[in-house]
Every structure is written in structure tokens, then in C-alpha cells.
Amino acid sequence: MLSEEVKAKIESCIQDNRVMLFMKGEKTEPMCGFSAQVVQILNQAGVEYHTENVLADWDLREGIKEFSNWPTIPQLYVNGKFLGGCDIVMELHRKGELSAMLP
């Protein structure tokens, strides 16, 4: 169950960062292929973004799934809204639609 503390942390991350990626690992060292793909796309876009390593915090790892009602990680938020996971980000990038969504 999503605790108020974890919910507040997630909401703060999303509100304080225009582009927020909840991922496995750090942007300099992704710990899964899906997180690495999203990091690569964001780096190519040249956008500033913040990350949270869900592997470092079990409550955050499980809480973000409940918060977004999305079962997988990574999860990308842009301007306070949930954009999607790796497959959705890759598809938006492939279609050329992602850059229009990024600040």
C-alpha cells in the first residue's frame, strides 16, 4: 500500500522537476536495459531531467507503480503528467512526437 510519506515524495519529485524519470539505477549508470533506453532518448533530446533510483528504495519502487497505476519501471513524467514507460517513450520518440512534449 502506498504510504503518505512515499506519495508525498513522488508528488514532490514530479512537481519540482519538469522531466522526472523513475528508473532502475542512476542516469550515469542505468541498472536495466529499459531504463538505459529511456535515458539514452532523453540524453539525445538534450533535455534536463531528474531521476530517482527505485532500486535504492523498495517503498518507492512499489509505491510508484501504485501511484501511476502502471506496473513497470521506468516511468517518465513530463510537466507533472505521467507519459509512460519505456515502450511508450520509444514509440513517441520513433514517431517524432516526444520532442514536442519535452520542455
Secondary structure, 3 states (H helix, E strand, C coil): CCCHHHHHHHHHHHHHCCEEEEECEECCEECCHHHHHHHHHHHHHCCCCEEEEHHHCHHHHHHHHHHHCCCCCCEEEECCEEEECHHHHHHHHHCCCHHHHCC
